[in-house]
Amino acid sequence: MRIVYFLILLILLVAVAVFAVQNNETVTLHFFYRSASSSLPLLIAVVYLLGMISGWTVVGFLRRSVRGLTDRRRD
């Protein structure tokens, strides 16, 4: 089963690498009268990492909330 997981990961990494090579163009972002230029693969990677961080934060908050509610019911 580890080989299957490794092959899936390898296929995913190859697909990401092909995407990054074929779409390596500069994009400009505008936000509140400011602008920044970056390559598209870098922008996608940063947005993905920010999404992971915010997802971990939300999951952690929900776990603490549920744990707090279950602890109160036991008392």
PDB file of N, H, CA, C and O in Angstrom:
ATOM      1  N   MET A   1       0.825  -1.193   0.000  1.00  0.00           N
ATOM      2  CA  MET A   1       0.000   0.000   0.000  1.00  0.00           C
ATOM      3  C   MET A   1       0.867   1.255   0.000  1.00  0.00           C
ATOM      4  O   MET A   1       0.481   2.275  -0.570  1.00  0.00           O
ATOM      5  N   ARG A   2       2.023   1.186   0.628  1.00  0.00           N
ATOM      6  H   ARG A   2       2.337   0.357   1.091  1.00  0.00           H
ATOM      7  CA  ARG A   2       2.924   2.338   0.625  1.00  0.00           C
ATOM      8  C   ARG A   2       3.375   2.681  -0.782  1.00  0.00           C
ATOM      9  O   ARG A   2       3.566   3.851  -1.114  1.00  0.00           O
ATOM     10  N   ILE A   3       3.543   1.664  -1.603  1.00  0.00           N
ATOM     11  H   ILE A   3       3.388   0.714  -1.333  1.00  0.00           H
ATOM     12  CA  ILE A   3       3.962   1.912  -2.986  1.00  0.00           C
ATOM     13  C   ILE A   3       2.872   2.673  -3.733  1.00  0.00           C
ATOM     14  O   ILE A   3       3.173   3.568  -4.523  1.00  0.00           O
ATOM     15  N   VAL A   4       1.629   2.332  -3.495  1.00  0.00           N
ATOM     16  H   VAL A   4       1.384   1.606  -2.853  1.00  0.00           H
ATOM     17  CA  VAL A   4       0.518   3.036  -4.144  1.00  0.00           C
ATOM     18  C   VAL A   4       0.491   4.496  -3.711  1.00  0.00           C
ATOM     19  O   VAL A   4       0.339   5.389  -4.544  1.00  0.00           O
ATOM     20  N   TYR A   5       0.636   4.743  -2.411  1.00  0.00           N
ATOM     21  H   TYR A   5       0.759   4.017  -1.734  1.00  0.00           H
ATOM     22  CA  TYR A   5       0.673   6.125  -1.922  1.00  0.00           C
ATOM     23  C   TYR A   5       1.847   6.887  -2.510  1.00  0.00           C
ATOM     24  O   TYR A   5       1.715   8.056  -2.874  1.00  0.00           O
ATOM     25  N   PHE A   6       2.998   6.227  -2.605  1.00  0.00           N
ATOM     26  H   PHE A   6       3.105   5.278  -2.310  1.00  0.00           H
ATOM     27  CA  PHE A   6       4.178   6.866  -3.176  1.00  0.00           C
ATOM     28  C   PHE A   6       3.947   7.203  -4.642  1.00  0.00           C
ATOM     29  O   PHE A   6       4.324   8.287  -5.089  1.00  0.00           O
ATOM     30  N   LEU A   7       3.334   6.298  -5.401  1.00  0.00           N
ATOM     31  H   LEU A   7       3.028   5.417  -5.038  1.00  0.00           H
ATOM     32  CA  LEU A   7       3.062   6.568  -6.812  1.00  0.00           C
ATOM     33  C   LEU A   7       2.065   7.712  -6.982  1.00  0.00           C
ATOM     34  O   LEU A   7       2.222   8.538  -7.881  1.00  0.00           O
ATOM     35  N   ILE A   8       1.051   7.767  -6.135  1.00  0.00           N
ATOM     36  H   ILE A   8       0.924   7.095  -5.405  1.00  0.00           H
ATOM     37  CA  ILE A   8       0.087   8.873  -6.202  1.00  0.00           C
ATOM     38  C   ILE A   8       0.785  10.193  -5.894  1.00  0.00           C
ATOM     39  O   ILE A   8       0.554  11.187  -6.582  1.00  0.00           O
ATOM     40  N   LEU A   9       1.634  10.215  -4.874  1.00  0.00           N
ATOM     41  H   LEU A   9       1.821   9.407  -4.315  1.00  0.00           H
ATOM     42  CA  LEU A   9       2.386  11.418  -4.541  1.00  0.00           C
ATOM     43  C   LEU A   9       3.315  11.823  -5.675  1.00  0.00           C
ATOM     44  O   LEU A   9       3.431  13.007  -5.992  1.00  0.00           O
ATOM     45  N   LEU A  10       3.974  10.852  -6.285  1.00  0.00           N
ATOM     46  H   LEU A  10       3.880   9.890  -6.028  1.00  0.00           H
ATOM     47  CA  LEU A  10       4.877  11.131  -7.390  1.00  0.00           C
ATOM     48  C   LEU A  10       4.130  11.709  -8.585  1.00  0.00           C
ATOM     49  O   LEU A  10       4.604  12.659  -9.208  1.00  0.00           O
ATOM     50  N   ILE A  11       2.973  11.152  -8.912  1.00  0.00           N
ATOM     51  H   ILE A  11       2.588  10.381  -8.407  1.00  0.00           H
ATOM     52  CA  ILE A  11       2.160  11.673 -10.014  1.00  0.00           C
ATOM     53  C   ILE A  11       1.711  13.096  -9.717  1.00  0.00           C
ATOM     54  O   ILE A  11       1.730  13.952 -10.602  1.00  0.00           O
ATOM     55  N   LEU A  12       1.311  13.353  -8.489  1.00  0.00           N
ATOM     56  H   LEU A  12       1.295  12.658  -7.770  1.00  0.00           H
ATOM     57  CA  LEU A  12       0.889  14.697  -8.104  1.00  0.00           C
ATOM     58  C   LEU A  12       2.046  15.690  -8.216  1.00  0.00           C
ATOM     59  O   LEU A  12       1.861  16.798  -8.721  1.00  0.00           O
ATOM     60  N   LEU A  13       3.223  15.311  -7.756  1.00  0.00           N
ATOM     61  H   LEU A  13       3.373  14.411  -7.345  1.00  0.00           H
ATOM     62  CA  LEU A  13       4.389  16.196  -7.840  1.00  0.00           C
ATOM     63  C   LEU A  13       4.792  16.461  -9.288  1.00  0.00           C
ATOM     64  O   LEU A  13       5.166  17.583  -9.631  1.00  0.00           O
ATOM     65  N   VAL A  14       4.720  15.458 -10.122  1.00  0.00           N
ATOM     66  H   VAL A  14       4.415  14.547  -9.844  1.00  0.00           H
ATOM     67  CA  VAL A  14       5.035  15.659 -11.543  1.00  0.00           C
ATOM     68  C   VAL A  14       4.021  16.600 -12.180  1.00  0.00           C
ATOM     69  O   VAL A  14       4.396  17.471 -12.965  1.00  0.00           O
ATOM     70  N   ALA A  15       2.746  16.435 -11.854  1.00  0.00           N
ATOM     71  H   ALA A  15       2.442  15.727 -11.216  1.00  0.00           H
ATOM     72  CA  ALA A  15       1.711  17.319 -12.405  1.00  0.00           C
ATOM     73  C   ALA A  15       1.932  18.764 -11.958  1.00  0.00           C
ATOM     74  O   ALA A  15       1.765  19.689 -12.752  1.00  0.00           O
ATOM     75  N   VAL A  16       2.305  18.961 -10.698  1.00  0.00           N
ATOM     76  H   VAL A  16       2.441  18.209 -10.053  1.00  0.00           H
ATOM     77  CA  VAL A  16       2.577  20.315 -10.195  1.00  0.00           C
ATOM     78  C   VAL A  16       3.799  20.895 -10.892  1.00  0.00           C
ATOM     79  O   VAL A  16       3.796  22.070 -11.261  1.00  0.00           O
ATOM     80  N   ALA A  17       4.836  20.099 -11.078  1.00  0.00           N
ATOM     81  H   ALA A  17       4.839  19.145 -10.779  1.00  0.00           H
ATOM     82  CA  ALA A  17       6.043  20.584 -11.754  1.00  0.00           C
ATOM     83  C   ALA A  17       5.752  20.960 -13.203  1.00  0.00           C
ATOM     84  O   ALA A  17       6.233  21.987 -13.682  1.00  0.00           O
ATOM     85  N   VAL A  18       4.976  20.148 -13.903  1.00  0.00           N
ATOM     86  H   VAL A  18       4.585  19.314 -13.514  1.00  0.00           H
ATOM     87  CA  VAL A  18       4.613  20.466 -15.292  1.00  0.00           C
ATOM     88  C   VAL A  18       3.792  21.747 -15.342  1.00  0.00           C
ATOM     89  O   VAL A  18       4.006  22.587 -16.216  1.00  0.00           O
ATOM     90  N   PHE A  19       2.853  21.902 -14.412  1.00  0.00           N
ATOM     91  H   PHE A  19       2.678  21.219 -13.703  1.00  0.00           H
ATOM     92  CA  PHE A  19       2.058  23.120 -14.356  1.00  0.00           C
ATOM     93  C   PHE A  19       2.955  24.338 -14.135  1.00  0.00           C
ATOM     94  O   PHE A  19       2.787  25.362 -14.798  1.00  0.00           O
ATOM     95  N   ALA A  20       3.904  24.229 -13.206  1.00  0.00           N
ATOM     96  H   ALA A  20       4.040  23.397 -12.667  1.00  0.00           H
ATOM     97  CA  ALA A  20       4.776  25.359 -12.891  1.00  0.00           C
ATOM     98  C   ALA A  20       5.645  25.739 -14.084  1.00  0.00           C
ATOM     99  O   ALA A  20       5.864  26.924 -14.335  1.00  0.00           O
ATOM    100  N   VAL A  21       6.138  24.757 -14.814  1.00  0.00           N
ATOM    101  H   VAL A  21       5.959  23.794 -14.610  1.00  0.00           H
ATOM    102  CA  VAL A  21       7.000  25.048 -15.967  1.00  0.00           C
ATOM    103  C   VAL A  21       6.183  25.655 -17.109  1.00  0.00           C
ATOM    104  O   VAL A  21       6.640  26.596 -17.757  1.00  0.00           O
ATOM    105  N   GLN A  22       5.006  25.141 -17.358  1.00  0.00           N
ATOM    106  H   GLN A  22       4.634  24.376 -16.832  1.00  0.00           H
ATOM    107  CA  GLN A  22       4.210  25.619 -18.488  1.00  0.00           C
ATOM    108  C   GLN A  22       3.514  26.945 -18.214  1.00  0.00           C
ATOM    109  O   GLN A  22       3.156  27.648 -19.159  1.00  0.00           O
ATOM    110  N   ASN A  23       3.316  27.304 -16.965  1.00  0.00           N
ATOM    111  H   ASN A  23       3.607  26.733 -16.197  1.00  0.00           H
ATOM    112  CA  ASN A  23       2.600  28.541 -16.631  1.00  0.00           C
ATOM    113  C   ASN A  23       3.486  29.527 -15.878  1.00  0.00           C
ATOM    114  O   ASN A  23       3.018  30.220 -14.975  1.00  0.00           O
ATOM    115  N   ASN A  24       4.729  29.587 -16.238  1.00  0.00           N
ATOM    116  H   ASN A  24       5.109  29.024 -16.972  1.00  0.00           H
ATOM    117  CA  ASN A  24       5.663  30.475 -15.552  1.00  0.00           C
ATOM    118  C   ASN A  24       5.607  31.870 -16.177  1.00  0.00           C
ATOM    119  O   ASN A  24       6.518  32.285 -16.894  1.00  0.00           O
ATOM    120  N   GLU A  25       4.544  32.563 -15.893  1.00  0.00           N
ATOM    121  H   GLU A  25       3.804  32.226 -15.310  1.00  0.00           H
ATOM    122  CA  GLU A  25       4.397  33.936 -16.372  1.00  0.00           C
ATOM    123  C   GLU A  25       4.140  34.847 -15.185  1.00  0.00           C
ATOM    124  O   GLU A  25       3.748  34.390 -14.111  1.00  0.00           O
ATOM    125  N   THR A  26       4.359  36.112 -15.382  1.00  0.00           N
ATOM    126  H   THR A  26       4.677  36.483 -16.255  1.00  0.00           H
ATOM    127  CA  THR A  26       4.210  37.081 -14.302  1.00  0.00           C
ATOM    128  C   THR A  26       2.773  37.573 -14.240  1.00  0.00           C
ATOM    129  O   THR A  26       2.168  37.901 -15.261  1.00  0.00           O
ATOM    130  N   VAL A  27       2.236  37.620 -13.024  1.00  0.00           N
ATOM    131  H   VAL A  27       2.727  37.354 -12.195  1.00  0.00           H
ATOM    132  CA  VAL A  27       0.912  38.171 -12.798  1.00  0.00           C
ATOM    133  C   VAL A  27       1.037  39.326 -11.816  1.00  0.00           C
ATOM    134  O   VAL A  27       1.925  39.337 -10.964  1.00  0.00           O
ATOM    135  N   THR A  28       0.151  40.286 -11.942  1.00  0.00           N
ATOM    136  H   THR A  28      -0.571  40.277 -12.635  1.00  0.00           H
ATOM    137  CA  THR A  28       0.166  41.445 -11.063  1.00  0.00           C
ATOM    138  C   THR A  28      -1.092  41.435 -10.211  1.00  0.00           C
ATOM    139  O   THR A  28      -2.204  41.307 -10.724  1.00  0.00           O
ATOM    140  N   LEU A  29      -0.908  41.570  -8.916  1.00  0.00           N
ATOM    141  H   LEU A  29      -0.005  41.674  -8.499  1.00  0.00           H
ATOM    142  CA  LEU A  29      -2.022  41.623  -7.970  1.00  0.00           C
ATOM    143  C   LEU A  29      -2.232  43.064  -7.535  1.00  0.00           C
ATOM    144  O   LEU A  29      -1.269  43.787  -7.278  1.00  0.00           O
ATOM    145  N   HIS A  30      -3.482  43.477  -7.453  1.00  0.00           N
ATOM    146  H   HIS A  30      -4.263  42.890  -7.663  1.00  0.00           H
ATOM    147  CA  HIS A  30      -3.837  44.809  -6.987  1.00  0.00           C
ATOM    148  C   HIS A  30      -4.689  44.660  -5.738  1.00  0.00           C
ATOM    149  O   HIS A  30      -5.678  43.926  -5.736  1.00  0.00           O
ATOM    150  N   PHE A  31      -4.303  45.361  -4.667  1.00  0.00           N
ATOM    151  H   PHE A  31      -3.500  45.957  -4.668  1.00  0.00           H
ATOM    152  CA  PHE A  31      -5.040  45.277  -3.412  1.00  0.00           C
ATOM    153  C   PHE A  31      -4.883  46.599  -2.675  1.00  0.00           C
ATOM    154  O   PHE A  31      -3.771  46.972  -2.303  1.00  0.00           O
ATOM    155  N   PHE A  32      -5.982  47.309  -2.462  1.00  0.00           N
ATOM    156  H   PHE A  32      -6.885  47.006  -2.764  1.00  0.00           H
ATOM    157  CA  PHE A  32      -5.984  48.592  -1.760  1.00  0.00           C
ATOM    158  C   PHE A  32      -4.915  49.548  -2.280  1.00  0.00           C
ATOM    159  O   PHE A  32      -4.045  49.987  -1.528  1.00  0.00           O
ATOM    160  N   TYR A  33      -4.986  49.857  -3.535  1.00  0.00           N
ATOM    161  H   TYR A  33      -5.693  49.500  -4.145  1.00  0.00           H
ATOM    162  CA  TYR A  33      -4.096  50.820  -4.187  1.00  0.00           C
ATOM    163  C   TYR A  33      -2.639  50.385  -4.187  1.00  0.00           C
ATOM    164  O   TYR A  33      -1.759  51.210  -4.432  1.00  0.00           O
ATOM    165  N   ARG A  34      -2.369  49.161  -3.931  1.00  0.00           N
ATOM    166  H   ARG A  34      -3.084  48.491  -3.732  1.00  0.00           H
ATOM    167  CA  ARG A  34      -1.007  48.623  -4.003  1.00  0.00           C
ATOM    168  C   ARG A  34      -1.002  47.519  -5.043  1.00  0.00           C
ATOM    169  O   ARG A  34      -2.028  46.895  -5.315  1.00  0.00           O
ATOM    170  N   SER A  35       0.153  47.290  -5.612  1.00  0.00           N
ATOM    171  H   SER A  35       0.986  47.797  -5.392  1.00  0.00           H
ATOM    172  CA  SER A  35       0.266  46.206  -6.575  1.00  0.00           C
ATOM    173  C   SER A  35       1.588  45.474  -6.359  1.00  0.00           C
ATOM    174  O   SER A  35       2.581  46.062  -5.932  1.00  0.00           O
ATOM    175  N   ALA A  36       1.576  44.197  -6.660  1.00  0.00           N
ATOM    176  H   ALA A  36       0.770  43.719  -7.007  1.00  0.00           H
ATOM    177  CA  ALA A  36       2.762  43.365  -6.547  1.00  0.00           C
ATOM    178  C   ALA A  36       2.779  42.402  -7.717  1.00  0.00           C
ATOM    179  O   ALA A  36       1.741  41.865  -8.103  1.00  0.00           O
ATOM    180  N   SER A  37       3.956  42.184  -8.281  1.00  0.00           N
ATOM    181  H   SER A  37       4.799  42.621  -7.968  1.00  0.00           H
ATOM    182  CA  SER A  37       4.107  41.250  -9.392  1.00  0.00           C
ATOM    183  C   SER A  37       4.832  40.006  -8.904  1.00  0.00           C
ATOM    184  O   SER A  37       5.784  40.084  -8.128  1.00  0.00           O
ATOM    185  N   SER A  38       4.364  38.865  -9.373  1.00  0.00           N
ATOM    186  H   SER A  38       3.591  38.801 -10.004  1.00  0.00           H
ATOM    187  CA  SER A  38       4.948  37.594  -8.966  1.00  0.00           C
ATOM    188  C   SER A  38       4.689  36.570 -10.058  1.00  0.00           C
ATOM    189  O   SER A  38       3.833  36.776 -10.918  1.00  0.00           O
ATOM    190  N   SER A  39       5.421  35.474 -10.025  1.00  0.00           N
ATOM    191  H   SER A  39       6.116  35.307  -9.326  1.00  0.00           H
ATOM    192  CA  SER A  39       5.146  34.404 -10.980  1.00  0.00           C
ATOM    193  C   SER A  39       3.909  33.640 -10.517  1.00  0.00           C
ATOM    194  O   SER A  39       3.626  33.565  -9.322  1.00  0.00           O
ATOM    195  N   LEU A  40       3.194  33.090 -11.451  1.00  0.00           N
ATOM    196  H   LEU A  40       3.424  33.151 -12.422  1.00  0.00           H
ATOM    197  CA  LEU A  40       1.950  32.393 -11.141  1.00  0.00           C
ATOM    198  C   LEU A  40       2.161  31.177 -10.226  1.00  0.00           C
ATOM    199  O   LEU A  40       1.406  31.017  -9.267  1.00  0.00           O
ATOM    200  N   PRO A  41       3.150  30.320 -10.480  1.00  0.00           N
ATOM    201  CA  PRO A  41       3.337  29.177  -9.560  1.00  0.00           C
ATOM    202  C   PRO A  41       3.681  29.608  -8.132  1.00  0.00           C
ATOM    203  O   PRO A  41       3.234  28.981  -7.171  1.00  0.00           O
ATOM    204  N   LEU A  42       4.463  30.661  -7.991  1.00  0.00           N
ATOM    205  H   LEU A  42       4.826  31.171  -8.771  1.00  0.00           H
ATOM    206  CA  LEU A  42       4.790  31.159  -6.650  1.00  0.00           C
ATOM    207  C   LEU A  42       3.542  31.685  -5.957  1.00  0.00           C
ATOM    208  O   LEU A  42       3.338  31.436  -4.769  1.00  0.00           O
ATOM    209  N   LEU A  43       2.719  32.402  -6.681  1.00  0.00           N
ATOM    210  H   LEU A  43       2.885  32.605  -7.646  1.00  0.00           H
ATOM    211  CA  LEU A  43       1.477  32.923  -6.115  1.00  0.00           C
ATOM    212  C   LEU A  43       0.556  31.793  -5.670  1.00  0.00           C
ATOM    213  O   LEU A  43      -0.032  31.856  -4.590  1.00  0.00           O
ATOM    214  N   ILE A  44       0.431  30.778  -6.489  1.00  0.00           N
ATOM    215  H   ILE A  44       0.909  30.727  -7.366  1.00  0.00           H
ATOM    216  CA  ILE A  44      -0.431  29.641  -6.133  1.00  0.00           C
ATOM    217  C   ILE A  44       0.119  28.931  -4.899  1.00  0.00           C
ATOM    218  O   ILE A  44      -0.655  28.529  -4.030  1.00  0.00           O
ATOM    219  N   ALA A  45       1.438  28.768  -4.805  1.00  0.00           N
ATOM    220  H   ALA A  45       2.066  29.095  -5.512  1.00  0.00           H
ATOM    221  CA  ALA A  45       2.044  28.110  -3.645  1.00  0.00           C
ATOM    222  C   ALA A  45       1.804  28.916  -2.371  1.00  0.00           C
ATOM    223  O   ALA A  45       1.491  28.342  -1.328  1.00  0.00           O
ATOM    224  N   VAL A  46       1.947  30.234  -2.444  1.00  0.00           N
ATOM    225  H   VAL A  46       2.202  30.700  -3.291  1.00  0.00           H
ATOM    226  CA  VAL A  46       1.729  31.081  -1.269  1.00  0.00           C
ATOM    227  C   VAL A  46       0.273  31.025  -0.829  1.00  0.00           C
ATOM    228  O   VAL A  46      -0.014  30.915   0.364  1.00  0.00           O
ATOM    229  N   VAL A  47      -0.643  31.099  -1.782  1.00  0.00           N
ATOM    230  H   VAL A  47      -0.410  31.189  -2.751  1.00  0.00           H
ATOM    231  CA  VAL A  47      -2.063  31.031  -1.445  1.00  0.00           C
ATOM    232  C   VAL A  47      -2.408  29.668  -0.844  1.00  0.00           C
ATOM    233  O   VAL A  47      -3.204  29.587   0.092  1.00  0.00           O
ATOM    234  N   TYR A  48      -1.823  28.612  -1.370  1.00  0.00           N
ATOM    235  H   TYR A  48      -1.176  28.678  -2.130  1.00  0.00           H
ATOM    236  CA  TYR A  48      -2.057  27.270  -0.827  1.00  0.00           C
ATOM    237  C   TYR A  48      -1.552  27.176   0.612  1.00  0.00           C
ATOM    238  O   TYR A  48      -2.248  26.643   1.476  1.00  0.00           O
ATOM    239  N   LEU A  49      -0.350  27.689   0.875  1.00  0.00           N
ATOM    240  H   LEU A  49       0.215  28.122   0.173  1.00  0.00           H
ATOM    241  CA  LEU A  49       0.199  27.652   2.235  1.00  0.00           C
ATOM    242  C   LEU A  49      -0.637  28.493   3.197  1.00  0.00           C
ATOM    243  O   LEU A  49      -0.873  28.079   4.332  1.00  0.00           O
ATOM    244  N   LEU A  50      -1.084  29.663   2.759  1.00  0.00           N
ATOM    245  H   LEU A  50      -0.892  29.999   1.837  1.00  0.00           H
ATOM    246  CA  LEU A  50      -1.950  30.478   3.608  1.00  0.00           C
ATOM    247  C   LEU A  50      -3.268  29.756   3.900  1.00  0.00           C
ATOM    248  O   LEU A  50      -3.798  29.858   5.007  1.00  0.00           O
ATOM    249  N   GLY A  51      -3.790  29.038   2.927  1.00  0.00           N
ATOM    250  H   GLY A  51      -3.360  28.954   2.028  1.00  0.00           H
ATOM    251  CA  GLY A  51      -5.004  28.260   3.148  1.00  0.00           C
ATOM    252  C   GLY A  51      -4.777  27.131   4.140  1.00  0.00           C
ATOM    253  O   GLY A  51      -5.645  26.843   4.963  1.00  0.00           O
ATOM    254  N   MET A  52      -3.614  26.490   4.067  1.00  0.00           N
ATOM    255  H   MET A  52      -2.909  26.724   3.398  1.00  0.00           H
ATOM    256  CA  MET A  52      -3.305  25.432   5.027  1.00  0.00           C
ATOM    257  C   MET A  52      -3.217  25.994   6.442  1.00  0.00           C
ATOM    258  O   MET A  52      -3.743  25.403   7.385  1.00  0.00           O
ATOM    259  N   ILE A  53      -2.554  27.130   6.583  1.00  0.00           N
ATOM    260  H   ILE A  53      -2.126  27.610   5.817  1.00  0.00           H
ATOM    261  CA  ILE A  53      -2.400  27.739   7.908  1.00  0.00           C
ATOM    262  C   ILE A  53      -3.760  28.149   8.464  1.00  0.00           C
ATOM    263  O   ILE A  53      -4.055  27.896   9.632  1.00  0.00           O
ATOM    264  N   SER A  54      -4.580  28.773   7.641  1.00  0.00           N
ATOM    265  H   SER A  54      -4.340  28.978   6.692  1.00  0.00           H
ATOM    266  CA  SER A  54      -5.902  29.181   8.134  1.00  0.00           C
ATOM    267  C   SER A  54      -6.772  27.962   8.427  1.00  0.00           C
ATOM    268  O   SER A  54      -7.565  27.990   9.368  1.00  0.00           O
ATOM    269  N   GLY A  55      -6.642  26.902   7.648  1.00  0.00           N
ATOM    270  H   GLY A  55      -5.997  26.879   6.884  1.00  0.00           H
ATOM    271  CA  GLY A  55      -7.401  25.684   7.922  1.00  0.00           C
ATOM    272  C   GLY A  55      -6.990  25.052   9.235  1.00  0.00           C
ATOM    273  O   GLY A  55      -7.844  24.617  10.007  1.00  0.00           O
ATOM    274  N   TRP A  56      -5.679  24.994   9.505  1.00  0.00           N
ATOM    275  H   TRP A  56      -4.984  25.348   8.877  1.00  0.00           H
ATOM    276  CA  TRP A  56      -5.211  24.452  10.775  1.00  0.00           C
ATOM    277  C   TRP A  56      -5.722  25.291  11.938  1.00  0.00           C
ATOM    278  O   TRP A  56      -6.067  24.754  12.991  1.00  0.00           O
ATOM    279  N   THR A  57      -5.771  26.606  11.753  1.00  0.00           N
ATOM    280  H   THR A  57      -5.491  27.042  10.898  1.00  0.00           H
ATOM    281  CA  THR A  57      -6.256  27.487  12.803  1.00  0.00           C
ATOM    282  C   THR A  57      -7.730  27.221  13.098  1.00  0.00           C
ATOM    283  O   THR A  57      -8.127  27.124  14.259  1.00  0.00           O
ATOM    284  N   VAL A  58      -8.530  27.104  12.053  1.00  0.00           N
ATOM    285  H   VAL A  58      -8.207  27.182  11.110  1.00  0.00           H
ATOM    286  CA  VAL A  58      -9.960  26.856  12.236  1.00  0.00           C
ATOM    287  C   VAL A  58     -10.187  25.491  12.884  1.00  0.00           C
ATOM    288  O   VAL A  58     -11.008  25.369  13.793  1.00  0.00           O
ATOM    289  N   VAL A  59      -9.474  24.472  12.427  1.00  0.00           N
ATOM    290  H   VAL A  59      -8.808  24.571  11.688  1.00  0.00           H
ATOM    291  CA  VAL A  59      -9.631  23.135  13.009  1.00  0.00           C
ATOM    292  C   VAL A  59      -9.209  23.147  14.470  1.00  0.00           C
ATOM    293  O   VAL A  59      -9.885  22.552  15.309  1.00  0.00           O
ATOM    294  N   GLY A  60      -8.103  23.815  14.791  1.00  0.00           N
ATOM    295  H   GLY A  60      -7.554  24.299  14.110  1.00  0.00           H
ATOM    296  CA  GLY A  60      -7.667  23.907  16.181  1.00  0.00           C
ATOM    297  C   GLY A  60      -8.691  24.622  17.048  1.00  0.00           C
ATOM    298  O   GLY A  60      -8.959  24.206  18.175  1.00  0.00           O
ATOM    299  N   PHE A  61      -9.259  25.696  16.521  1.00  0.00           N
ATOM    300  H   PHE A  61      -9.040  26.035  15.605  1.00  0.00           H
ATOM    301  CA  PHE A  61     -10.283  26.432  17.262  1.00  0.00           C
ATOM    302  C   PHE A  61     -11.509  25.553  17.512  1.00  0.00           C
ATOM    303  O   PHE A  61     -12.052  25.538  18.617  1.00  0.00           O
ATOM    304  N   LEU A  62     -11.939  24.829  16.493  1.00  0.00           N
ATOM    305  H   LEU A  62     -11.498  24.841  15.596  1.00  0.00           H
ATOM    306  CA  LEU A  62     -13.107  23.960  16.654  1.00  0.00           C
ATOM    307  C   LEU A  62     -12.829  22.827  17.632  1.00  0.00           C
ATOM    308  O   LEU A  62     -13.703  22.470  18.422  1.00  0.00           O
ATOM    309  N   ARG A  63     -11.633  22.259  17.595  1.00  0.00           N
ATOM    310  H   ARG A  63     -10.922  22.549  16.953  1.00  0.00           H
ATOM    311  CA  ARG A  63     -11.292  21.195  18.548  1.00  0.00           C
ATOM    312  C   ARG A  63     -11.326  21.705  19.979  1.00  0.00           C
ATOM    313  O   ARG A  63     -11.857  21.041  20.869  1.00  0.00           O
ATOM    314  N   ARG A  64     -10.752  22.898  20.202  1.00  0.00           N
ATOM    315  H   ARG A  64     -10.320  23.437  19.480  1.00  0.00           H
ATOM    316  CA  ARG A  64     -10.765  23.470  21.556  1.00  0.00           C
ATOM    317  C   ARG A  64     -12.189  23.774  21.994  1.00  0.00           C
ATOM    318  O   ARG A  64     -12.539  23.562  23.155  1.00  0.00           O
ATOM    319  N   SER A  65     -13.012  24.269  21.079  1.00  0.00           N
ATOM    320  H   SER A  65     -12.728  24.442  20.136  1.00  0.00           H
ATOM    321  CA  SER A  65     -14.397  24.582  21.426  1.00  0.00           C
ATOM    322  C   SER A  65     -15.169  23.318  21.782  1.00  0.00           C
ATOM    323  O   SER A  65     -15.894  23.295  22.777  1.00  0.00           O
ATOM    324  N   VAL A  66     -15.024  22.278  20.987  1.00  0.00           N
ATOM    325  H   VAL A  66     -14.436  22.297  20.179  1.00  0.00           H
ATOM    326  CA  VAL A  66     -15.731  21.026  21.257  1.00  0.00           C
ATOM    327  C   VAL A  66     -15.211  20.407  22.544  1.00  0.00           C
ATOM    328  O   VAL A  66     -15.996  19.903  23.348  1.00  0.00           O
ATOM    329  N   ARG A  67     -13.913  20.436  22.748  1.00  0.00           N
ATOM    330  H   ARG A  67     -13.276  20.845  22.095  1.00  0.00           H
ATOM    331  CA  ARG A  67     -13.342  19.888  23.975  1.00  0.00           C
ATOM    332  C   ARG A  67     -13.836  20.660  25.189  1.00  0.00           C
ATOM    333  O   ARG A  67     -14.117  20.064  26.229  1.00  0.00           O
ATOM    334  N   GLY A  68     -13.943  21.978  25.069  1.00  0.00           N
ATOM    335  H   GLY A  68     -13.715  22.462  24.225  1.00  0.00           H
ATOM    336  CA  GLY A  68     -14.454  22.782  26.169  1.00  0.00           C
ATOM    337  C   GLY A  68     -15.907  22.477  26.476  1.00  0.00           C
ATOM    338  O   GLY A  68     -16.303  22.433  27.641  1.00  0.00           O
ATOM    339  N   LEU A  69     -16.709  22.263  25.432  1.00  0.00           N
ATOM    340  H   LEU A  69     -16.388  22.298  24.486  1.00  0.00           H
ATOM    341  CA  LEU A  69     -18.116  21.927  25.644  1.00  0.00           C
ATOM    342  C   LEU A  69     -18.275  20.556  26.278  1.00  0.00           C
ATOM    343  O   LEU A  69     -19.106  20.384  27.170  1.00  0.00           O
ATOM    344  N   THR A  70     -17.502  19.585  25.838  1.00  0.00           N
ATOM    345  H   THR A  70     -16.828  19.725  25.113  1.00  0.00           H
ATOM    346  CA  THR A  70     -17.627  18.249  26.424  1.00  0.00           C
ATOM    347  C   THR A  70     -17.107  18.212  27.851  1.00  0.00           C
ATOM    348  O   THR A  70     -17.628  17.460  28.674  1.00  0.00           O
ATOM    349  N   ASP A  71     -16.087  19.011  28.162  1.00  0.00           N
ATOM    350  H   ASP A  71     -15.664  19.622  27.493  1.00  0.00           H
ATOM    351  CA  ASP A  71     -15.587  19.066  29.548  1.00  0.00           C
ATOM    352  C   ASP A  71     -16.625  19.697  30.474  1.00  0.00           C
ATOM    353  O   ASP A  71     -16.762  19.269  31.620  1.00  0.00           O
ATOM    354  N   ARG A  72     -17.353  20.703  30.002  1.00  0.00           N
ATOM    355  H   ARG A  72     -17.241  21.051  29.072  1.00  0.00           H
ATOM    356  CA  ARG A  72     -18.378  21.357  30.829  1.00  0.00           C
ATOM    357  C   ARG A  72     -19.534  20.417  31.119  1.00  0.00           C
ATOM    358  O   ARG A  72     -20.101  20.450  32.211  1.00  0.00           O
ATOM    359  N   ARG A  73     -19.888  19.584  30.159  1.00  0.00           N
ATOM    360  H   ARG A  73     -19.428  19.558  29.271  1.00  0.00           H
ATOM    361  CA  ARG A  73     -21.020  18.662  30.353  1.00  0.00           C
ATOM    362  C   ARG A  73     -20.664  17.580  31.367  1.00  0.00           C
ATOM    363  O   ARG A  73     -21.548  17.080  32.062  1.00  0.00           O
ATOM    364  N   ARG A  74     -19.412  17.214  31.465  1.00  0.00           N
ATOM    365  H   ARG A  74     -18.693  17.620  30.901  1.00  0.00           H
ATOM    366  CA  ARG A  74     -19.000  16.185  32.414  1.00  0.00           C
ATOM    367  C   ARG A  74     -19.027  16.697  33.851  1.00  0.00           C
ATOM    368  O   ARG A  74     -19.194  15.914  34.786  1.00  0.00           O
ATOM    369  N   ASP A  75     -18.866  18.000  34.030  1.00  0.00           N
ATOM    370  H   ASP A  75     -18.730  18.636  33.271  1.00  0.00           H
ATOM    371  CA  ASP A  75     -18.827  18.568  35.382  1.00  0.00           C
ATOM    372  C   ASP A  75     -20.172  18.699  36.003  1.00  0.00           C
ATOM    373  O   ASP A  75     -20.285  19.162  37.138  1.00  0.00           O
TER     374      ASP A  75
END
